[in-house]
Amino acid sequence: MNEVELYREENVALETRDAELVSEWQKISGAMMVYVDGKDRTIPQASRTLEENDRVRREKAWKAIAARRLRDRDPIDAIYDEMVRNRDRRARNAGFANYRDYVFREKARFDYAPDDCVRYHEAVEEIVVPALRRLHERRRKKLKLKVLKPWDLAVDPEGAAPLRPFAKVTELVGGVRDIFARIDPSLAKLFEAVRDGGNLDLDSRKGKAPGGYQYTLDAQRVPFIFMNAAGLQRDVVTLLHEGGHAFHAILSRQDPLLWYRSTTAEFAEVASMGMEALGQSHFEVFYGKTDAARARRVWFEDILKVFPWIATIDAFQHEVYLRPDAPAADRRAMWLKQRRRFKGADDWTGFEEEHAASWHAQMHPFCVPFYYIEYAIAQIGALQIWRNAKKDRAKALEKYRAALTLGGSRPLPDLFRAAGARFGMDAKTLKPLVQAIEAEV
């Protein structure tokens, strides 16, 4: 009914054009290659160097990546100009004052509103940003640096060699399968079915579209997983994440109603992030005890980093779509304003242009506008599942699986409740979780 009410015939051509623009952005981004360590590499491959202990190599790699992105700043800005105008026109055709309000309705966000997102931004600024800056200050001291630069954020602060969990994609698949088996043998069997059905496309290669996702092939009721693995620890986390989506698709596929087989992203991401949370305690599959503990620490630290990053992307898009006629230069100023609110202690002095265009590396504003706050809402749910599992692992897993079988047949608060979590994105909900993360770190 929601889609029927939003449908406007004049928007069909605009939606088609939007898809064409997304394809143009993907083509530009997928073609980006950088010369690092004597070879032409994709950006995911080149990013491996940012984890190396040699600071000179890290700096060269970061500058090469940033310069390569900056080369395409103008055509990407032009694409986004048209995207924003196009999307604003669609919203107005449907009777909305702006695209932000339209997209909340389009995404069936009936359980929260833009003001709730603003409260999330404020909560992150109050609670998470200080924690992130404390984390960065500890990193700066351990690295014995006067200032922390963007190329100092991925290296191990203790000077340990970069985490390299696998050399071949087959090793990634086998290891993640073993993690699923440790969580629950039945999950491993579900993953084997996805693997054996040929529904994994995981390696990074020239010309491949960036990013990673799980897509459900509805006619067959089977999941397909796409990503760009480059031998990094985050590839393990990504496959755990997309595996959670795959389990969601499989466990809910028995419902005869297509629309009940999937849910909105706020809970779909609980399925994926919840699987990360359950899986991170089994990183020994890929590492010895010391490196597994380090990988877990990185996982928790990344949550402290991603909450503010999501707030930055989301607040930026709120402002962009409330001022759809703003030129690219004004958008850069909007971006930098939000970065000042939410960034850590990293110093971008001397790289102001690169900083102003750094949002170009994020696929969501281009491909799925406003689809990012869901990750924060879901991470809040996933962290609650993690805390539940620390108290009673079997019960937490039982609730997690039971919630996934519901698909999208219940409102968000009910789905969270079924998983043993509270639906919320305010300071009251966020504060104890951030405190628990800092304790783990």
Secondary structure, 3 states (H helix, E strand, C coil): CHHHHHCCCHHHHHHHHHHHHHHHHHHHHHCCEEEECCEEEEHHHHHHHHHCCCHHHHHHHHHHHHHHHHHCHHHHHHHHHHHHHHHHHHHHHCCCCCHHHHHHHHCCCCCCCHHHHHHHHHHHHHHHHHHHHHHHHHHHHHHCCCCECHHHCCCCCCCCCCCCCCCCHHHHHHHHHHHHHHHCHHHHHHHHHHHHCCCEEEECCCCCCCCCEEEEECCCCEEEEEEEECCCHHHHHHHHHHHHHHHHHHHCCCCCCHHHCCCCHHHHHHHHHHHHHHHHHHHHHCCCHHHHHHHHHHHHHHHHHHHHHHHHHHHHHHHHHHCCCCCHHHHHHHHHHHHHHHCCCECCCCCHHHHHCHHHHCCHHHHCCCCCHHHHHHHHHHHHHHHHHHHCHHHHHHHHHHHHHCCCCCCHHHHHHHCCCCCCCCHHHHHHHHHHHHHHC
